[in-house]
């Protein structure tokens, strides 16, 4: 006997002995425990799905036997994923091909195929996968062609024929490393983003996901999501037990490993998604990727039950069997008659709905447990993955039924329901066959009501260093419990109706908070509330003095002394000020003989602009209220009279000063009343602190170096350069970074006439390269106001003429997503739109003041004041 055969024989004997030992230990009685009152998570109604490639064929899709079988398997709940490579094959005659010979979609064939699903009430369950471009399986790298084909299919299905298919997925198993050359994660992200935007332009109600990887490739999927987070609505991947040659135990191990892989993917998605919840769909699974003797047997049912339950337990949302019908590996045979193993899916879709509750097994290497509860039933799935019959000790905590209905998928076929007295299970245990799936269904459920949320958490805005509080209210019987989550992850110990955070930091900006409210009837999840943490490092901090949070203004904070009040609820005239606060800010106030705001968290020695908002809402004449204001010990206003400055009551006045953060990183603003015959109190309505993070540089190749100086509110910019025009610019740029949306306002007080086309104005730019894309609203000495832009890097520029005004003139640029708008004004109050453009610019952009002499041998000096950059916080 050859040595290799001896080794093989010894190993085989060892495996047999190990198996026998394992079975004897298990037969002594494994234990399954279900805690009905401990809700883990809600179960998606579509969680237990199937792939339906036969639905591409109008003959099958309109076959009553096929539709009846599919409806029984899914119970018109579970996903039905339309995937098949024939979809993108070209043929005018093959019924399973959705493309014509010329590569266009066959609208008549598509309409006929989906009409069958619509008639059977299956459309809400449909997910359409577009596996590749219209050139077939290898056509996935031509993004433009893929995008056109995907958008065209949405047009046919949902716009022209009104089928309302909600879920769309692309591509299918095209990742690099599995396919050659395949798509890198970045390429897949680009493809998904482009397709999602084009498809949603046709039907904004749809959900678009991917990348449908061949296995649960956590790193690849996470990198794809990071590249298309704003455009992807769910993630998808596949799992198979191999080619069918492995042992039963190895195949079952691969199924159990799915739970951990999904949990790892959920953790990665939570870390990168910024609070956005992305469902995970394992939308192809089977114990083998090809026909094997185990398919259509009880061992297939064991594998399926382990995967279906493991995906949910691991944090996924749905798993879908490959596939609907076919003698090699379908849930139905070639005549569309369901195999008995399909009852696994029928049972899951019928009973395992509502909420997953905690379940555990004493030996998951032999017995696996999964449990849910809903208004319909309390349901337990017990999988015996061992090769021996088991007697399982079943323990229920929080619910005691009188009887349960037992169903079972085993080598003997499908059986049930069989009514069993609960007392007999408690006394003698539950007998489960080897390689079987047993279902225990208890009906009716306990007399409890699902919680109803009566007050949702609200968005909260606080300043850095403050705490934030969220609240939720709910009803339910029994009284519900509460579990708060941050960015979709449970917060330890946060189980009350209110949640108060620790002192906030800039890392808390944009975090979302929601509450899972649950009782024995199930659980519901509140709406997510967003925490906004205002920070000087983000550009601006605004305080509603004496009032609550409104718009970008946080509630009154960082103050000692004084009293708060609201004396006026009517209109406030803001016509005389630039960038006023919301009207509500001017209606509340802090007042008193003396009080101080000490605003912390600033960069020591850094320069800031302090904007003080006033409106007189009590005194009716000049001289009745006078006050002094000091910033870091230096008086900036003396005997300041709000009424005299405004000329009337209820009219906004703004005073603006440059301030430097002290050695403690603070700006301290002290208000002191000057006694008069009427009043001795100071007052303030609002405070804004804006970071002065300006840097200056020459862009392009000016012959003479530019410069910038500033005194109080005035900024003087000197620049040379040939022009800001055509494919390359030359100018002096005084700018700061901006992330997200924002606005810049400035008044061009004066400028030298070095050329009729010399330019001074406000600019938003994608960088400092001479050919960078940008938008520019400027004043010229001889050609009036202009809105100019370059929408493609190193390409030509475009021009829209404004008025023929020269300095002094106000200009403004607004960024909202990719939309940029330029305005001009004579007084900084009434604005006229000059022009708009659309430019996609990655964050951060540069926003600031630009000056060019239009004569590369000369310097042009321009004077600006009332310069204000206001970030909108939508980055």
Secondary structure, 3 states (H helix, E strand, C coil): CCHHHHHHHHHHHHHHHHHHHHHHHHHCCEEEEEEEEEEEEECCCCCEEEECHHHHCHHHHCCHHHHHHHHHHHCCCCCEEECCHHHHCECCCCCCCCECCCCCECHHHHHHHHHHHHHCCCHHHEEEEECCCCCCCCCCCCHHHHHHHHHHHHHHHHHHCCCCCCEEEECCCCEECCECCCECHHHHHHHHHHHHHHHHHHCCCCEEEEEEECCCCHHHHHHHHHHHCCCCCEEEEEEECCCCCCCHHHHHHHHHHHHHHHHHHHHHHHHHCCCCCCEEEEEEEECCCCCCCCCCCHHHHHHHHHHHHHHHHCCCCEEEECCCECCCCCCECCCCCECHHHHHHHHHHHHCCCEEEEEEECCCCCEEEEEEECCCCEEEEEEECCCCCEEEEEEEECCCCCEEEEEEEECCEEEEEEEEEHHHHHHHCEEECCCEEEEEEECCCCCCEEEEEEECCCCEEEECCCCCEEECEEEEECCCEEEEEECCEECCCCCCCEEECCCCCHHHCCCEEEEEEEECCEEEECCCEEEEEECHHHCEEEEECCCCCECCEEECCCEECCEEEECCCCCCECCCCCCCCCHHHHHEEEEECEEEEEECCCCCCCEEEEEEEECCCCCCCCCCCEEEEEECCEEEEEEECHHHHHCCCCECEEEEEEEECCCCCCEEEEEEEECCCCCCCEEECEEEEEECCCEEEEECCCCCCCEEEEECCEEEEEECCCCEECCEECEEEEEEEECCCEEEEEEEEEECCCCCCCEEEEEEECCCCCCCCEEEEEEECCCCEEEEEECCCCCCCEEEECCCCCCCEEEEEEEECCEEEEEEECCCCCEEEEEEEECCCCCCEEEEEEEECCCCCCCEEEEEEEEEEEECCCC
